[in-house]
Amino acid sequence: MQKNPMIKIVRMVKRRPDFTFAQFKEYWLTRHAEHERSAVESTPLQKVVASIATGEVAMGAAAPPFDGMVALYFRNLEEARTTFSGPATAAMRDDARNFVARDARTPQIFADEYLVSEKPQAAAAMKASGQLKIIRTVYRRRDFGRMQFRDYWLNTHSKLEEKVIETTDMQRVVATFAIDEYREDPDFDGMAELYFNRIEDIRAMFAGPVPAIMRADEENFVQMDAPAVRLVAEEYLIAEKGKT
């Protein structure tokens, strides 16, 4: 298990009502990406990753609840706070209004992430553009503190995730946790990103026994009746410091 030393800001977004899904995706990956790359070059922002919904539903969802998710990576919490809201990223934030719905709810957390498990060759096989994954957010059980929730996931639930990696076509599992600096409850406590090479691999896994096995253990630390985001997406590395 590997902890990413950086802090990330995760934000879910919906497309502007007058945008088709194709227009939303095209704008993000071309015009908006230019602002994100500029921010990486000129600010402490280290990396930008966009996850754009495919339209596929997962784990009982009726429709994708969001059209995309952005993850902004920083070296530490202070740089995340000052850069995200500061003038150096104003152009990036302003341009988001050109394709992201203004009045839609946009869940957001400051977080850290852990690579829980992956297949031996997964890192070499992962694509920088269009890597397929499932995003799922969760809330901790009401009687659990944030540290207790994180520790159970990383020390106990992760053993099941490692078994799924070994026995299915899932390639990688990444867990994300809202950091402890929140004075109030965050928009969600945790997020799982499950990586696959093909949509058929996702469908096959969720048609089998794995979901029921995972849900049985989730009852030990997850608030099962809380609203969760379930999203099938393609991941795009927009920019990363030191890389072209």
N, C-alpha and C positions, 0 to 999 in steps of 0.2 A: 504493500500500500504506500502510495507516494503523495505527500502534500505539496500542492503548488505554493511556492513561497510568496506569490503575488496575491493581492486583494482584487476582487472583481466586483463590478456593478452589473447586475442582471436586470433587464427591463423587458417586459412583454409589451407588444404593440399591436394595434389593429390598423388596417389600411384606411385611408381616407374614403368616405362613402362613395365618392364619384370616381374612384380608381377601380379598375378591374384588378384581379389578382396578378395578371401578367404585367400590367402597368406598375403595380406596387413593387414587384420583384425587379423589374427592369430598372426602375428609378433608383432603388436602393443600391443595386450592384454596379451602377454606372455613375450617375450624377452624385448621389449621396455618398458613395464610397470615396469620391474625391475629397470631400470634406473630412471624412474619417481618416484617410491617409495623411492629409495635411495636419490634422491634430496629433497623430502619432509622431510626425516629423518635428513638430514645433512645441510640444508640451510633454509633461511626464507620462502621458498615456503610452503604455507599452504595447498593447495589442488590442485589436478590435475583431470580434467574431460575430457574424450575423447568422442566425438560424431562421430559415424561411419555410413556412408551412408548405407541405406538398398537397394538402387537401385530403389526404388519407386520414381516417379516424382510427383511434386505438383505445383499447381497454375500456370499452363501454361508452365512449363519447359519441354523441350524436353528430357533432360537427366540430371542426377545429375552433377553439374558443378565441384564439389569437392568430394573427397572420404572420407574426415573426417575433424573434427575441434577439436582443443585442447584448453582448457581454463585452464590457470594457475593463481591461486589466491594468493594474497599477502596482508599483513596488510596495506601497504601504497605504494605510488608511488615510493619513493626512494628505498625501498627494491625490488620492481618489476624491476626497471631499473638496479640496480647493480647485482642482482642475475641472471636475465635472460641472461645477456651478460657476466657474470663473470666466473671464472675458476671452481667454485663449481658445475655448471650445464653443464660443457663442455662435460662430458660423455653422458649426455642426448641429447645434441645437436648433437654430433658426431654420435650417434647411429641412429638418425633420417635419416641420409643419407642412411642407409641400407634398408629403405623401402619407403621413401618419395622421390618423383621426385625432382631432384636438380634444374632443369631449369624451372620448372613450376611457374607461378605467385602464390604467397601465401599471400593473403590479411591478414593484421594484424592490430589490434588496441589495445591500452591501454584504459581500460574502467571501468565504474562502472555499477552495475546492480540493478534492482528493481523487486521485486515480485509484479506484478500488481494485479493479482487476482488468486484465486484457489477455487476449490470446498471444502466444509468443511472437508471432509475426505481425500483430495488429498495427504497431506503430509505423512500420515500413509501408504497410498497405493503405493506411488512412489517406484520404484525398483532401487536399487543401480547398477544393471547390466541389460542393455537392455531396459531401459525405452524409449518408442517411442515418438518422437517429430518431429516437423517441425522447421527448421531454415530458417529465411528469413532476409536478410540484406537490408537496405534502405539508401538513401541519403536524406538529408534535402532539402526542396524547396530552390531554389537559392536566394530568398529574405529573407530567415530565417537565423538568427544566431543560433549557437549551443544551447544556453540557451533557446531561443524562441522555437526551435524545440523540445527540451526535455520537456519544460513546457507544450506545447500543447499536446504532447503525454500523459504525466502523468496526466494532469488535465482535458483534454477533450476527447481525443481518448480512454483513458482507460475506460471511461464509456461504450463505445461500447464493449470493450473487456470483461468487467464485465458482460454485458448482454449476450454475447456469452457463457461465462462460465455457466450462469444460464440456458440457453435454449438449449444447445447442449451437446455433450459428451466430449468436451474439458475439460481437468482437471486443467490446470494451464497455465498462461501467464507470461513470464519473459521478461522484456525489458532491453536492454543493450545500453549504450551510450558512444561514444568516448569522452574521457575527454578533458578538455579545454587547456591542456598544449601543444597541437600540434601547431607548427608554420605554418605548411602547412595543406592542407586538408587531413584528414585521409583516409584510404582505403574505409571506409564507416562510416556513421554517427550514425547509429542505427541498432539494431538487435532484432527481436522478436523470442522467443522460445515458441512454442505452444505444450503442452504436451497432449498425448492421451494414452489410454490403448490398443487400437486395430487399425490396419490399416483400418478396415472397418469403424471405427468412423471418420477417416480422410476423406475417400472417400465420406461418407454420408454428412459430413458438406460442403465439397467443391462442392457437387452436388446440394446444396440448395441455398438459397438467401444470406447467410452470406458473401461470398466473394464480391458480388456487393455492399452490404451495407458498408462493411469495406473500399472498394476502394473509394467509394464516399466521405468518410470523409478523407481518406489519401490525397486526392487532396488538402486539406487545409494546409498540412505541409510537404508532401513527394514529391520529384522530381520523377514524375511518369514515365518519359522517360529514367531514369538512369538505367544502368544494375544492376540487383539485384541477389543475390545468393538465390536460393530456393532449400532446401535440406531436404529430409526425412531421419531421422537418429535414431539410437539407442544410448542412453547415458550410459556411464560407469564411475562410480566413481572409478578412479584408486587408489588414495591414499588421505588421509586427516590426518593432524597432530592430534595426540591423539586418533586416531581410528585405529583398526587393520582390 
